[in-house]
Amino acid sequence: TALSPSGRRLYVAESADAALVEIDTATGAVLGRASLAARGVLRPHAVTVTNDGDADDTDESVVVADFFARPRPGLARDQVEGFDDGKEGRVAFVSAATRAVTDVAVLSPMASGF
């Protein structure tokens, strides 16, 4: 979960539904949800919100990290499991104004030396 800079909105990752839920903190009402599954974020977990320093929460982005890494495309199963470079992470960026996923960053594996 994460609060908007003003504290008026609460963002909650729903891992079971692969969604981000926006809640009005004054009323507790659910304002809407953003589906993340279609963009490859299947188990949203960590959430944070940008802060550009003004009083307007709608110009911020909600950043949601996927809990599990996904197999890298094009690799055979025996190249994924048990290898440091077989998987990649995903982070979704969601518009606070529209609850639309604006981008997904794919985090390539880092060389670990193992």
All heavy atoms as an XYZ file, in Angstrom:
823
protein
N       0.835     -1.189      0.000
C       0.000      0.000      0.000
C       0.874      1.243      0.000
O       2.004      1.214      0.475
C      -0.922      0.020      1.234
O      -0.131      0.026      2.405
C      -1.865     -1.148      1.241
N       0.304      2.337     -0.512
C       1.002      3.623     -0.512
C      -0.033      4.737     -0.541
O      -1.096      4.597     -1.153
C       1.924      3.744     -1.726
N       0.290      5.838      0.106
C      -0.564      7.018      0.095
C      -0.115      7.986     -0.980
O       1.083      8.108     -1.266
C      -0.508      7.743      1.441
C      -1.268      7.119      2.591
C      -0.909      7.839      3.893
C      -2.760      7.163      2.344
N      -1.072      8.713     -1.541
C      -0.728      9.801     -2.455
C      -0.039     10.893     -1.646
O      -0.144     10.913     -0.410
C      -1.993     10.344     -3.125
O      -2.833     10.951     -2.154
N       0.664     11.819     -2.290
C       1.362     12.869     -1.552
C       0.457     13.673     -0.612
O       0.875     14.047      0.476
C       1.947     13.750     -2.652
C       2.170     12.812     -3.787
C       1.005     11.858     -3.718
N      -0.801     13.909     -1.000
C      -1.713     14.673     -0.147
C      -2.337     13.814      0.941
O      -2.934     14.346      1.888
C      -2.837     15.280     -0.991
O      -3.720     14.260     -1.435
N      -2.247     12.499      0.800
C      -2.877     11.601      1.752
C      -4.348     11.354      1.475
O      -5.014     10.648      2.232
N      -4.866     11.879      0.379
C      -6.294     11.719      0.065
C      -6.612     10.398     -0.621
O      -7.770     10.002     -0.684
C      -6.769     12.879     -0.800
C      -6.812     14.193     -0.031
C      -7.368     15.296     -0.896
N      -6.344     15.712     -1.834
C      -5.905     16.960     -1.959
N      -6.430     17.921     -1.241
N      -4.965     17.247     -2.821
N      -5.600      9.745     -1.171
C      -5.801      8.479     -1.876
C      -4.860      7.424     -1.311
O      -3.708      7.701     -0.987
C      -5.523      8.633     -3.380
C      -6.397      9.647     -4.069
C      -7.816      9.135     -4.225
N      -8.648     10.053     -4.965
C      -9.521     10.894     -4.408
N      -9.645     10.953     -3.109
N     -10.274     11.669     -5.150
N      -5.394      6.203     -1.219
C      -4.609      5.050     -0.796
C      -4.597      4.069     -1.951
O      -5.648      3.779     -2.540
C      -5.248      4.396      0.438
C      -4.598      3.106      0.932
C      -3.211      3.387      1.505
C      -5.484      2.445      1.975
N      -3.426      3.569     -2.289
C      -3.275      2.605     -3.378
C      -2.877      1.262     -2.785
O      -1.921      1.175     -2.014
C      -2.239      3.086     -4.381
C      -2.659      4.369     -5.050
C      -2.236      5.604     -4.576
C      -3.529      4.349     -6.134
C      -2.650      6.777     -5.176
C      -3.957      5.520     -6.741
C      -3.508      6.737     -6.255
O      -3.934      7.893     -6.848
N      -3.633      0.226     -3.153
C      -3.428     -1.104     -2.598
C      -3.217     -2.087     -3.741
O      -4.015     -2.134     -4.682
C      -4.647     -1.540     -1.756
C      -4.458     -2.951     -1.210
C      -4.907     -0.546     -0.639
N      -2.155     -2.876     -3.649
C      -1.911     -3.929     -4.639
C      -2.737     -5.142     -4.253
O      -2.655     -5.620     -3.119
C      -0.435     -4.292     -4.679
N      -3.546     -5.618     -5.194
C      -4.323     -6.841     -4.991
C      -3.654     -7.957     -5.775
O      -3.861     -8.095     -6.979
C      -5.768     -6.660     -5.473
C      -6.664     -6.041     -4.478
C      -8.127     -6.162     -4.869
O      -8.441     -6.487     -6.034
O      -8.956     -5.910     -4.004
N      -2.861     -8.724     -5.084
C      -2.084     -9.758     -5.744
C      -2.962    -10.828     -6.378
O      -2.703    -11.278     -7.484
C      -1.125    -10.394     -4.739
O      -0.294    -11.314     -5.364
N      -4.028    -11.235     -5.697
C      -4.887    -12.308     -6.209
C      -5.584    -11.918     -7.508
O      -5.852    -12.769     -8.352
C      -5.917    -12.701     -5.163
N      -5.883    -10.622     -7.676
C      -6.587    -10.148     -8.872
C      -5.680     -9.442     -9.870
O      -6.162     -8.942    -10.890
C      -7.715     -9.193     -8.480
C      -8.835     -9.878     -7.739
O      -9.012    -11.094     -7.935
O      -9.528     -9.211     -6.949
N      -4.394     -9.350     -9.569
C      -3.440     -8.623    -10.420
C      -3.964     -7.231    -10.731
O      -4.061     -6.816    -11.874
C      -3.140     -9.391    -11.697
N      -4.304     -6.493     -9.661
C      -4.891     -5.170     -9.837
C      -4.332     -4.195     -8.808
O      -3.795     -4.580     -7.773
C      -6.407     -5.242     -9.703
N      -4.479     -2.918     -9.124
C      -4.169     -1.833     -8.205
C      -5.490     -1.158     -7.872
O      -6.237     -0.771     -8.777
C      -3.210     -0.838     -8.856
C      -2.857      0.386     -8.010
C      -1.950     -0.022     -6.844
C      -2.185      1.444     -8.861
N      -5.801     -1.016     -6.591
C      -7.070     -0.437     -6.153
C      -6.805      0.950     -5.577
O      -5.871      1.133     -4.800
C      -7.744     -1.335     -5.099
C      -9.046     -0.718     -4.617
C      -7.984     -2.723     -5.660
N      -7.632      1.913     -5.959
C      -7.539      3.279     -5.434
C      -8.692      3.514     -4.466
O      -9.856      3.290     -4.810
C      -7.603      4.293     -6.573
C      -7.478      5.718     -6.093
C      -7.565      6.732     -7.223
O      -7.835      6.333     -8.374
O      -7.371      7.925     -6.944
N      -8.367      3.976     -3.256
C      -9.354      4.178     -2.197
C      -9.303      5.628     -1.729
O      -8.225      6.191     -1.532
C      -9.068      3.230     -1.008
C      -9.159      1.777     -1.479
C     -10.002      3.502      0.159
C      -8.681      0.767     -0.460
N     -10.465      6.229     -1.537
C     -10.586      7.577     -0.967
C     -10.386      7.442      0.541
O     -11.151      6.743      1.213
C     -11.967      8.148     -1.282
C     -12.148      9.564     -0.790
O     -11.799      9.860      0.374
O     -12.657     10.380     -1.577
N      -9.380      8.100      1.100
C      -9.074      7.931      2.520
C     -10.093      8.616      3.424
O     -10.241      8.229      4.578
C      -7.662      8.443      2.851
O      -7.553      9.818      2.474
C      -6.591      7.612      2.157
N     -10.819      9.608      2.926
C     -11.823     10.286      3.747
C     -13.074      9.443      3.934
O     -13.683      9.443      5.004
C     -12.192     11.629      3.123
N     -13.458      8.704      2.894
C     -14.707      7.945      2.950
C     -14.509      6.438      2.999
O     -15.432      5.706      3.341
C     -15.578      8.260      1.720
O     -14.913      7.780      0.543
C     -15.853      9.754      1.598
N     -13.340      5.971      2.600
C     -13.095      4.538      2.514
C     -13.666      3.907      1.256
O     -13.593      2.696      1.078
N     -14.209      4.729      0.373
C     -14.813      4.227     -0.859
C     -13.746      3.830     -1.870
O     -12.729      4.513     -2.018
C     -15.724      5.287     -1.477
N     -14.002      2.725     -2.563
C     -13.136      2.317     -3.662
C     -13.480      3.185     -4.865
O     -14.621      3.210     -5.319
C     -13.326      0.823     -4.000
C     -12.547      0.454     -5.255
C     -12.885     -0.040     -2.828
N     -12.487      3.904     -5.361
C     -12.698      4.817     -6.495
C     -12.517      4.114     -7.831
O     -13.040      4.561     -8.840
C     -11.750      6.004     -6.392
C     -11.926      6.852     -5.128
C     -10.844      7.912     -5.050
C     -13.310      7.465     -5.095
N     -11.750      3.048     -7.834
C     -11.524      2.317     -9.073
C     -10.347      1.391     -8.941
O      -9.680      1.339     -7.910
N     -10.119      0.660    -10.025
C      -9.008     -0.283    -10.045
C      -8.358     -0.276    -11.414
O      -8.994      0.009    -12.411
C      -9.415     -1.694     -9.650
C     -10.741     -2.155    -10.040
C     -11.028     -3.629     -9.671
N     -11.672     -3.841     -8.408
C     -11.105     -4.380     -7.329
N      -9.866     -4.754     -7.355
N     -11.763     -4.569     -6.233
N      -7.078     -0.599    -11.393
C      -6.298     -0.722    -12.627
C      -5.895     -2.178    -12.770
O      -5.284     -2.747    -11.868
C      -5.057      0.159    -12.566
N      -6.251     -2.784    -13.886
C      -5.855     -4.153    -14.157
C      -4.407     -4.164    -14.640
O      -4.043     -3.412    -15.537
C      -6.759     -4.775    -15.215
O      -6.308     -6.069    -15.526
N      -3.600     -5.006    -14.044
C      -2.174     -5.067    -14.379
C      -1.802     -6.329    -15.152
O      -0.759     -6.394    -15.788
C      -1.338     -4.986    -13.100
C      -1.591     -3.752    -12.226
C      -0.872     -3.901    -10.903
C      -1.178     -2.495    -12.939
N      -2.664     -7.327    -15.124
C      -2.341     -8.634    -15.720
C      -2.070     -8.550    -17.212
O      -1.146     -9.195    -17.709
C      -3.462     -9.630    -15.451
N      -2.855     -7.768    -17.927
C      -2.676     -7.684    -19.378
C      -1.317     -7.114    -19.755
O      -0.832     -7.338    -20.864
C      -3.782     -6.832    -19.991
N      -0.691     -6.392    -18.831
C       0.624     -5.810    -19.093
C       1.751     -6.633    -18.477
O       2.880     -6.204    -18.383
C       0.669     -4.371    -18.571
C      -0.321     -3.420    -19.234
C      -0.050     -3.179    -20.718
N       1.226     -2.586    -20.987
C       1.445     -1.272    -21.078
N       0.458     -0.428    -20.940
N       2.654     -0.823    -21.317
N       1.429     -7.843    -17.996
C       2.472     -8.754    -17.529
C       2.835     -8.652    -16.066
O       3.756     -9.320    -15.610
N       2.132     -7.831    -15.306
C       2.369     -7.748    -13.864
C       1.289     -8.605    -13.208
O       0.152     -8.180    -13.042
C       2.335     -6.292    -13.358
C       2.525     -6.234    -11.860
C       3.412     -5.476    -14.064
N       1.659     -9.838    -12.863
C       0.673    -10.825    -12.437
C       0.490    -10.918    -10.933
O      -0.544    -11.361    -10.456
C       1.056    -12.195    -12.995
C       1.247    -12.237    -14.515
C       1.690    -13.626    -14.942
C      -0.017    -11.814    -15.229
N       1.496    -10.526    -10.181
C       1.416    -10.556     -8.722
C       1.936     -9.227     -8.166
O       3.032     -9.152     -7.607
C       2.245    -11.705     -8.154
C       1.724    -13.066     -8.493
C       0.593    -13.422     -7.563
N       0.189    -14.795     -7.818
C      -1.065    -15.153     -7.944
N      -2.017    -14.254     -7.846
N      -1.380    -16.410     -8.153
N       1.148     -8.156     -8.304
C       1.613     -6.855     -7.805
C       1.857     -6.918     -6.298
O       1.116     -7.577     -5.578
C       0.463     -5.908     -8.152
C      -0.729     -6.786     -8.296
C      -0.225     -8.097     -8.794
N       2.906     -6.245     -5.881
C       3.286     -6.362     -4.467
C       3.652     -5.002     -3.872
O       2.892     -4.450     -3.112
C       4.443     -7.352     -4.340
C       4.825     -7.658     -2.940
N       4.028     -8.382     -2.094
C       5.927     -7.334     -2.227
C       4.617     -8.490     -0.921
N       5.770     -7.867     -0.981
N       4.795     -4.493     -4.223
C       5.262     -3.222     -3.662
C       4.655     -2.054     -4.435
O       4.554     -2.096     -5.657
C       6.783     -3.155     -3.710
N       4.236     -1.014     -3.720
C       3.591      0.152     -4.326
C       4.228      1.415     -3.767
O       4.494      1.523     -2.575
C       2.074      0.184     -4.003
C       1.395      1.367     -4.661
C       1.396     -1.104     -4.399
N       4.452      2.385     -4.645
C       4.884      3.711     -4.223
C       4.259      4.735     -5.156
O       3.758      4.384     -6.218
C       6.432      3.834     -4.209
O       6.794      5.036     -3.527
C       7.003      3.809     -5.606
N       4.263      5.990     -4.744
C       3.672      7.066     -5.546
C       4.707      8.176     -5.692
O       5.376      8.547     -4.729
C       2.394      7.630     -4.872
C       1.746      8.701     -5.735
C       1.397      6.524     -4.564
N       4.825      8.700     -6.921
C       5.736      9.819     -7.139
C       5.209     11.060     -6.422
O       4.041     11.120     -6.047
C       5.898     10.122     -8.640
O       4.626     10.498     -9.175
C       6.469      8.927     -9.390
N       6.067     12.049     -6.258
C       5.672     13.311     -5.632
C       6.432     14.439     -6.306
O       7.627     14.600     -6.086
C       5.970     13.287     -4.136
C       5.494     14.535     -3.424
O       4.992     15.468     -4.040
N       5.657     14.558     -2.118
N       5.728     15.221     -7.124
C       6.396     16.330     -7.807
C       6.344     17.627     -7.010
O       6.751     18.680     -7.486
C       5.834     16.523     -9.219
C       4.375     16.910     -9.226
O       3.780     17.110     -8.149
O       3.804     17.016    -10.324
N       5.824     17.576     -5.778
C       5.897     18.720     -4.880
C       4.722     19.678     -4.926
O       4.692     20.638     -4.156
N       3.740     19.445     -5.804
C       2.581     20.332     -5.803
C       1.420     19.661     -5.064
O       1.536     18.542     -4.577
C       2.182     20.739     -7.226
C       1.742     19.575     -8.093
O       1.422     18.502     -7.546
O       1.710     19.742     -9.322
N       0.290     20.336     -4.966
C      -0.861     19.815     -4.230
C      -1.765     18.932     -5.079
O      -2.764     18.420     -4.581
C      -1.670     20.983     -3.657
N      -1.415     18.730     -6.346
C      -2.250     17.984     -7.268
C      -1.801     16.523     -7.327
O      -0.738     16.214     -7.854
C      -2.174     18.624     -8.652
C      -3.032     17.941     -9.682
O      -3.876     17.094     -9.305
O      -2.865     18.249    -10.872
N      -2.619     15.617     -6.800
C      -2.286     14.191     -6.837
C      -2.481     13.580     -8.211
O      -1.910     12.533     -8.506
C      -3.159     13.410     -5.847
C      -2.717     13.586     -4.405
O      -1.589     14.051     -4.170
O      -3.513     13.243     -3.508
N      -3.286     14.194     -9.069
C      -3.614     13.568    -10.359
C      -2.457     13.597    -11.350
O      -2.515     12.890    -12.353
C      -4.843     14.226    -11.004
O      -4.566     15.597    -11.275
C      -6.066     14.101    -10.097
N      -1.430     14.370    -11.095
C      -0.293     14.397    -12.021
C       0.852     13.480    -11.568
O       1.955     13.565    -12.064
C       0.212     15.818    -12.247
C       0.731     16.493    -10.987
O       0.609     15.917     -9.884
O       1.254     17.607    -11.098
N       0.536     12.573    -10.661
C       1.534     11.635    -10.155
C       1.412     10.276    -10.854
O       0.426     10.008    -11.535
C       1.367     11.443     -8.641
C       1.401     12.725     -7.832
C       2.688     13.512     -7.937
O       3.719     12.954     -8.350
O       2.670     14.703     -7.589
N       2.404      9.451    -10.655
C       2.385      8.070    -11.130
C       2.435      7.136     -9.933
O       3.127      7.408     -8.949
C       3.585      7.769    -12.026
O       3.474      8.445    -13.246
N       1.694      6.052    -10.031
C       1.747      5.002     -9.020
C       2.638      3.911     -9.607
O       2.417      3.466    -10.737
C       0.344      4.458     -8.698
C       0.415      3.447     -7.566
C      -0.610      5.602     -8.340
N       3.644      3.506     -8.868
C       4.626      2.543     -9.347
C       4.406      1.233     -8.588
O       4.375      1.220     -7.362
C       6.063      3.065     -9.135
C       7.082      2.111     -9.716
C       6.216      4.465     -9.734
N       4.226      0.142     -9.360
C       3.885     -1.148     -8.765
C       4.868     -2.204     -9.253
O       5.006     -2.427    -10.457
C       2.453     -1.577     -9.157
C       2.060     -2.848     -8.427
C       1.453     -0.461     -8.890
N       5.535     -2.855     -8.318
C       6.483     -3.913     -8.674
C       5.810     -5.274     -8.597
O       5.002     -5.531     -7.707
C       7.677     -3.885     -7.727
N       6.155     -6.127     -9.549
C       5.674     -7.504     -9.541
C       6.467     -8.282     -8.495
O       7.670     -8.078     -8.324
C       5.889     -8.124    -10.925
C       4.925     -9.251    -11.236
O       4.198     -9.699    -10.325
O       4.898     -9.677    -12.399
N       5.810     -9.181     -7.777
C       6.463     -9.940     -6.711
C       7.433    -10.981     -7.255
O       8.526    -11.156     -6.738
C       5.409    -10.615     -5.830
C       5.984    -11.295     -4.631
C       6.525    -10.560     -3.592
C       5.989    -12.667     -4.534
C       7.064    -11.178     -2.475
C       6.519    -13.304     -3.428
C       7.055    -12.559     -2.390
N       7.027    -11.677     -8.309
C       7.858    -12.725     -8.878
C       8.448    -12.290    -10.207
O       7.786    -11.610    -10.987
C       7.036    -14.006     -9.137
C       6.511    -14.635     -7.892
C       5.151    -14.674     -7.658
C       7.365    -15.209     -6.963
C       4.654    -15.261     -6.510
C       6.873    -15.796     -5.813
C       5.516    -15.822     -5.587
N       9.669    -12.713    -10.457
C      10.256    -12.516    -11.780
C       9.613    -13.503    -12.745
O       9.113    -14.553    -12.343
C      11.766    -12.728    -11.722
N       9.613    -13.167    -14.014
C       9.026    -14.000    -15.062
C      10.135    -14.587    -15.922
O      11.181    -13.962    -16.128
C       8.105    -13.179    -15.958
C       6.987    -12.488    -15.223
C       5.862    -13.462    -14.908
N       4.950    -12.816    -13.985
C       4.721    -13.264    -12.764
N       5.297    -14.326    -12.317
N       3.880    -12.642    -11.980
N       9.920    -15.776    -16.471
C      10.921    -16.340    -17.387
C      11.173    -15.394    -18.559
O      10.239    -14.786    -19.091
C      10.271    -17.637    -17.869
C       9.309    -17.997    -16.797
C       8.795    -16.689    -16.263
N      12.432    -15.253    -18.929
C      12.769    -14.408    -20.071
C      12.258    -15.055    -21.352
O      12.379    -16.264    -21.532
C      14.278    -14.202    -20.143
C      14.767    -13.298    -19.026
C      16.260    -13.104    -19.029
N      16.763    -12.707    -20.327
C      17.968    -13.004    -20.762
N      18.793    -13.697    -20.014
N      18.369    -12.608    -21.938
N      11.673    -14.258    -22.239
C      11.155    -14.807    -23.495
C      12.267    -15.458    -24.320
O      13.405    -14.995    -24.343
C      10.608    -13.580    -24.228
C      10.462    -12.522    -23.199
C      11.451    -12.824    -22.124
N      11.903    -16.552    -24.991
C      12.829    -17.212    -25.899
C      13.757    -18.221    -25.269
O      14.534    -18.869    -25.973
N      13.699    -18.368    -23.948
C      14.579    -19.337    -23.293
C      13.832    -20.642    -23.047
O      12.656    -20.640    -22.671
C      15.074    -18.799    -21.948
C      15.989    -17.578    -21.980
C      16.376    -17.181    -20.560
C      17.228    -17.851    -22.810
N      14.515    -21.746    -23.258
C      13.943    -23.046    -22.930
C      13.859    -23.187    -21.416
O      14.593    -22.520    -20.679
C      14.822    -24.153    -23.520
N      12.972    -24.031    -20.960
C      12.759    -24.198    -19.524
C      14.058    -24.520    -18.777
O      14.284    -24.020    -17.680
C      11.721    -25.281    -19.274
C      11.379    -25.418    -17.826
C      10.303    -26.425    -17.596
N       9.983    -26.411    -16.188
C       8.813    -26.668    -15.707
N       7.835    -26.972    -16.508
N       8.599    -26.644    -14.417
N      14.915    -25.338    -19.376
C      16.170    -25.691    -18.704
C      17.163    -24.538    -18.672
O      18.201    -24.626    -18.023
C      16.795    -26.942    -19.313
C      17.230    -26.755    -20.758
O      16.785    -25.781    -21.394
O      17.997    -27.592    -21.252
N      16.868    -23.447    -19.361
C      17.713    -22.254    -19.314
C      17.176    -21.218    -18.333
O      17.804    -20.197    -18.100
C      17.796    -21.609    -20.694
C      18.511    -22.453    -21.713
C      18.450    -21.803    -23.083
O      17.373    -21.502    -23.590
N      19.613    -21.585    -23.671
N      15.987    -21.476    -17.775
C      15.343    -20.514    -16.876
C      15.580    -20.895    -15.416
O      16.140    -20.131    -14.640
C      13.832    -20.419    -17.173
C      13.137    -19.550    -16.141
C      13.598    -19.875    -18.572
N      15.116    -22.069    -15.053
C      15.217    -22.499    -13.658
C      16.657    -22.841    -13.307
O      17.332    -23.537    -14.027
C      14.318    -23.717    -13.415
C      12.848    -23.442    -13.654
C      12.275    -22.341    -12.792
O      12.759    -22.135    -11.659
O      11.346    -21.663    -13.261
N      17.097    -22.300    -12.189
C      18.436    -22.606    -11.712
C      19.528    -21.734    -12.295
O      20.697    -21.927    -11.990
N      19.167    -20.769    -13.130
C      20.157    -19.868    -13.717
C      19.890    -18.445    -13.247
O      18.749    -18.022    -13.130
C      20.109    -19.933    -15.252
C      20.645    -21.222    -15.800
C      19.817    -22.316    -15.957
C      21.985    -21.336    -16.125
C      20.310    -23.511    -16.451
C      22.486    -22.531    -16.612
C      21.653    -23.623    -16.775
N      20.966    -17.702    -12.991
C      20.832    -16.334    -12.518
C      20.201    -15.416    -13.547
O      19.576    -14.423    -13.198
C      22.203    -15.760    -12.137
C      22.778    -16.425    -10.905
O      22.003    -16.989    -10.119
O      24.005    -16.383    -10.739
N      20.374    -15.716    -14.819
C      19.887    -14.806    -15.854
C      18.667    -15.346    -16.607
O      18.345    -14.895    -17.687
C      21.001    -14.486    -16.842
C      21.502    -15.718    -17.581
O      21.106    -16.842    -17.219
O      22.298    -15.546    -18.514
N      17.949    -16.287    -16.009
C      16.808    -16.897    -16.683
C      15.499    -16.144    -16.526
O      14.522    -16.456    -17.192
N      15.466    -15.156    -15.636
C      14.215    -14.444    -15.388
C      14.428    -12.938    -15.408
O      15.546    -12.447    -15.301
C      13.625    -14.868    -14.043
C      13.234    -16.335    -14.016
C      12.578    -16.697    -12.717
C      12.192    -18.179    -12.729
N      11.535    -18.563    -11.492
N      13.304    -12.212    -15.535
C      13.340    -10.748    -15.538
C      12.203    -10.210    -14.682
O      11.164    -10.852    -14.526
C      13.226    -10.209    -16.965
C      11.949    -10.606    -17.672
C      11.958    -10.302    -19.156
O      13.040    -10.067    -19.724
O      10.871    -10.309    -19.742
N      12.402     -9.039    -14.106
C      11.381     -8.409    -13.275
C      10.538     -7.431    -14.081
O      10.894     -7.058    -15.199
N       9.417     -7.012    -13.490
C       8.525     -6.049    -14.142
C       8.026     -5.028    -13.121
O       7.686     -5.388    -11.999
C       7.333     -6.744    -14.776
C       7.728     -7.657    -15.914
C       6.529     -8.315    -16.541
N       6.965     -9.311    -17.494
C       7.175     -9.071    -18.785
N       6.957     -7.878    -19.260
N       7.596    -10.028    -19.581
N       7.979     -3.781    -13.567
C       7.457     -2.686    -12.758
C       6.477     -1.905    -13.615
O       6.823     -1.462    -14.715
C       8.598     -1.756    -12.272
C       8.046     -0.596    -11.461
C       9.622     -2.538    -11.461
N       5.246     -1.746    -13.123
C       4.213     -1.010    -13.862
C       4.114      0.420    -13.355
O       4.263      0.682    -12.162
C       2.862     -1.704    -13.707
N       3.842      1.332    -14.280
C       3.602      2.737    -13.967
C       2.151      3.036    -14.309
O       1.724      2.834    -15.448
C       4.549      3.636    -14.769
C       5.991      3.406    -14.422
C       6.710      2.393    -15.044
C       6.612      4.161    -13.451
C       8.038      2.153    -14.718
C       7.943      3.923    -13.111
C       8.646      2.915    -13.749
N       1.400      3.514    -13.319
C      -0.032      3.749    -13.479
C      -0.318      5.230    -13.271
O       0.143      5.829    -12.293
C      -0.832      2.906    -12.459
C      -2.327      3.149    -12.593
C      -0.502      1.426    -12.615
N      -1.086      5.823    -14.170
C      -1.473      7.222    -14.047
C      -2.435      7.396    -12.876
O      -3.457      6.709    -12.808
C      -2.150      7.695    -15.332
O      -2.800      8.937    -15.118
N      -2.132      8.309    -11.965
C      -3.039      8.589    -10.853
C      -4.319      9.265    -11.345
O      -5.358      9.160    -10.702
C      -2.344      9.460     -9.807
N      -4.259      9.925    -12.485
C      -5.429     10.621    -13.023
C      -6.426      9.664    -13.662
O      -7.642      9.824    -13.509
C      -5.000     11.670    -14.039
N      -5.925      8.648    -14.370
C      -6.807      7.790    -15.162
C      -6.818      6.325    -14.727
O      -7.641      5.564    -15.217
C      -6.400      7.826    -16.643
O      -5.084      7.256    -16.765
C      -6.421      9.242    -17.186
N      -5.900      5.951    -13.850
C      -5.712      4.550    -13.438
C      -5.359      3.647    -14.617
O      -5.589      2.446    -14.589
C      -6.933      4.022    -12.685
C      -7.094      4.607    -11.305
C      -8.221      4.008    -10.533
N      -9.535      4.271    -11.044
C     -10.235      5.376    -10.818
N      -9.716      6.332    -10.088
N     -11.432      5.521    -11.318
N      -4.810      4.215    -15.657
C      -4.356      3.438    -16.810
C      -2.871      3.129    -16.652
O      -2.100      3.976    -16.180
C      -4.581      4.210    -18.095
N      -2.488      1.933    -17.049
C      -1.067      1.576    -17.048
C      -0.416      2.323    -18.203
O      -0.784      2.130    -19.353
C      -0.875      0.056    -17.192
C       0.611     -0.285    -17.246
C      -1.560     -0.690    -16.061
N       0.516      3.197    -17.890
C       1.160      4.012    -18.916
C       2.440      3.376    -19.444
O       2.862      3.678    -20.558
C       1.474      5.419    -18.390
O       2.317      5.307    -17.232
C       0.190      6.156    -18.021
N       3.059      2.517    -18.639
C       4.297      1.884    -19.075
C       4.590      0.696    -18.165
O       4.108      0.632    -17.034
C       5.461      2.885    -18.997
C       6.684      2.450    -19.799
O       6.569      1.515    -20.613
O       7.750      3.047    -19.604
N       5.377     -0.227    -18.669
C       5.903     -1.331    -17.870
C       7.391     -1.422    -18.163
O       7.799     -1.548    -19.316
C       5.207     -2.669    -18.201
C       5.887     -3.816    -17.469
C       3.729     -2.616    -17.832
N       8.179     -1.307    -17.111
C       9.632     -1.449    -17.250
C       9.997     -2.905    -17.021
O       9.544     -3.531    -16.061
C      10.349     -0.562    -16.244
N      10.781     -3.452    -17.934
C      11.283     -4.811    -17.799
C      12.699     -4.719    -17.267
O      13.545     -4.036    -17.847
C      11.244     -5.559    -19.151
C      11.869     -6.935    -19.014
C       9.810     -5.655    -19.650
N      12.937     -5.374    -16.151
C      14.242     -5.334    -15.502
C      15.008     -6.586    -15.862
O      14.709     -7.686    -15.401
C      14.061     -5.230    -13.987
C      13.148     -4.101    -13.503
C      12.944     -4.173    -12.009
C      13.708     -2.758    -13.922
N      15.987     -6.420    -16.708
C      16.819     -7.547    -17.143
C      17.667     -8.048    -15.986
O      18.003     -7.290    -15.073
C      17.717     -7.110    -18.293
O      16.941     -6.728    -19.389
N      18.035     -9.313    -16.021
C      18.867     -9.852    -14.945
C      20.242     -9.199    -14.951
O      20.748     -8.777    -15.990
C      18.954    -11.344    -15.262
C      18.614    -11.460    -16.701
C      17.727    -10.308    -17.038
N      20.808     -9.114    -13.749
C      22.163     -8.582    -13.612
C      23.135     -9.747    -13.502
O      22.811    -10.785    -12.932
C      22.254     -7.730    -12.332
C      21.377     -6.503    -12.378
S      21.256     -5.609    -10.807
C      22.920     -5.534    -10.249
N      24.313     -9.552    -14.003
C      25.354    -10.573    -13.874
C      25.699    -10.693    -12.384
O      25.967     -9.701    -11.714
C      26.577    -10.192    -14.672
N      25.655    -11.903    -11.877
C      25.898    -12.077    -10.446
C      27.269    -12.672    -10.152
O      27.738    -12.601     -9.024
C      24.822    -12.972     -9.844
O      24.929    -14.275    -10.379
N      27.871    -13.306    -11.121
C      29.179    -13.884    -10.883
C      29.151    -15.278    -10.307
O      30.180    -15.847    -10.000
N      27.963    -15.836    -10.130
C      27.876    -17.203     -9.595
C      28.038    -18.219    -10.693
O      27.651    -18.056    -11.789
C      26.517    -17.440     -8.908
C      26.412    -16.684     -7.616
C      25.612    -15.576     -7.534
C      27.118    -17.089     -6.513
C      25.506    -14.872     -6.348
C      27.015    -16.399     -5.323
C      26.209    -15.295     -5.236
